[in-house]
Amino acid sequence: QALNREVDEIRAKRNANAQSMKGKMEAEVRTALVAEGKALKDQLAAIEGNLVLLEMELQREGQKIPNDTHPETPIGSEDKAVLKREVGAKREFAFPVVSHTEIGEKLGMFDFETGGKVCGSRFVYLTGYGALLELALINWAFAKVVSKGFRPMVVPDLVRQSTMEKCGFQPRAENTQVYNIENSDLCLAGTAEILLGGVYMDETLREEQLPIKMAAFSHCFRTEAGAAGAATRGMYRLHQFSKVEMFVVATPEQSDALHEELIGIEEEMFTELGFHFKVLDMASQDLGAPAYRKYDVEAWMPALGRYGEISSASNCTDYQARRLNIRYRPAGSVDGKKAPLVHCHTLNATACAVPRMIITILENFQNEDGSVTVPEVLRPFLGGKALLTPEDTLQGGPPPRAVVQEDTPPSS
């Protein structure tokens, strides 16, 4: 505050200096005023530079403080999460279930070998019906969210570190999940939430504009630092994947109802796909810094033998909006004057995280002959295909490898 006051005082002096130079005057007086103006300019630049550094430091320190939690949020670790709803039931199989990796490879949908050779571990080439299933899921998800009033977008994969920090993520932290670009202030986005949060950064909205609903397709990049174990194999935990994300900018009075609306959209989507899943009210230690309240959706994955997270929906209240400087002007007036500006609330929810959806589809809808039944709602987006069979692979899977015989030395 002291630096801000000093900046305002120097700017006032510069304005007065500029005013005093208007009109005719002695050369000596003009020279003195010019020198004074230059000194004020240099002084202002130095203070503003210090102010920017101080604001950045304050921003970083402030980001270490998480959001408040909802009164009904369970306190403690992930195992304290409260079951809100359970939809459907586990399928009873009359044959041994097979993992999504084995199913997908037999159907020519995955090529982990090439992914590992070209990119390293935890990368995959989606091939044949694997590629088409990703596109079908994305187009189906977009059709659904557009029907719910969301504006569709395709957003960049790169984002400024400062924008990511304002959304509550830590690109510079130790064991960060973020890929940073060397010699740049850019990083690879781990979710479209960050890009959508930045759309209205440093803007003032009108109350009648709210809520604003946006949905974006993006590639997501995560280092998955510290991740290990069986759950990281196959498609479950990749360094890069595709996702459709919903994001809402709202008034404080709207956000609780919108949170329920978002989880309702997710439940509707996964019910249409025929998944068996649970909706959990997540405990405080699993919320992450921005979230005031978070619901997770966990679907049953038979070969994995447990429920796996496929989606979440978070109400971040004004935590992100304060850092992003997103405000709105309430309608009406106060004491005959315009109502004071208020920070918006932001919410986010996953409509479709492609790899987890593919896992759930392949493992739950597999058949004894190695085929997979396509959920009915996806068939129009997959050329009407109802069954994926090993005989119909669209030339998917690993590319043919040339077998070269090494020269053998002649026998003596």
Secondary structure, 3 states (H helix, E strand, C coil): CHHHHHHHHHHHHHHHHHHHCCCCCCHHHHHHHHHHHHHHHHHHHHHHHHHHHHHHHHHHHHCCCCCCCCCCCCCCCHHHCEEEEEECCCCCCCCCCCCHHHHHHHCCCEEHHHHHHHCCCCCCEECCHHHHHHHHHHHHHHHHHHHCCCEEEECCCEEEHHHHHHCCCCCCCCCCCCEECCCCCEEECCCHHHHHHCCCCCEEEEHHHCCEEEEEEEEEECCCCCCCCHHHCCCCCCCEEEEEEEEEEECHHHHHHHHHHHHHHHHHHHHHHCCCEEEEECCHHHCCCCCCEEEEEEEEECCCCEEEEEEEEEECCCHHHHHHCEEEECCCEECCEECCCEECEEEEEEEEEHHHHHHHHHHHCECCCCCEECCHHHHHHHCCCCEECCCCCCCCCCCCCCCCCCCCCCCC
